[in-house]
């Protein structure tokens, strides 16, 4: 008797040799949620636990060949889109996902770990705002990043324009916007989920001590996998936050830099995780 097929999730993202962010991190979160991950590489990163030193975008034609080949063979339950790499890749991805309007698209375009690409970054955000966000089921970004996106259509402002900026994104076609880092209390992490009616979820968590790499990737990949498993967006957002918080609470120090979330904390016996600072 054939086993039931695990939900297939296709992730467009960067290849990180550390496995803390990007494609490798997505695969870990997908597996933890009972999904099988498919991958399309958009860029190659060079870095370690201390920093990402460089990013090399993949040629758009190679990206297209990766995606079209796998999508012609297997059905996918959800798309996850992270680092894009270039304006050409924005256009390529937008055209690909437009052929699958019934497949949920989770878009997590920002990563604080990846070095800014200067004008290239601004051009990528402008293109993504026009071509990808209108096709997005859920956009994930911090309040600061939402403001940065908004500057593609308005002048910079010192006023609190978050609600207006989110509404503009939703009016463009994006169904939900999940804004992270909205807490005014430094001991808390607070996040808000918006739809066309306004805020529909507000969650807060105690801020964990330590410096982490990969928390955002863990969160967005977990949401994507939960949506692929059939949860609606509000429930997926809540469960993914719980999962991410636990992965960070069990984070490990692999090298001399930041802590890496343990996406398999649930599979370990209490006390099994090795402290790599100890001999």
Secondary structure, 3 states (H helix, E strand, C coil): CCCCCCCEEEEEEEECCCCCCHHHHHHHHHHHCCCEEEEEEEEEEEECCCCEEEEEECCHHHHHHHHHHHHCCCCCCEEEECCCCCHHHHHHHHHHHHCCCCCEEEECCCCCCCCCCCHHHHHHHHHHHHHCHHHCCEEEEEHHHHHHHHCCCCCCCCCCCHHHHHHHHHHCCCCEEEEECCCCCCCEEEEEEEECCEEEEEEEEECCCCCEECHHHHHHHHHHHHHHCCCCHHHHHHHHHHHHHHHHHCCECCCCCCEECCCCHHHCCCCCCCCCCCC
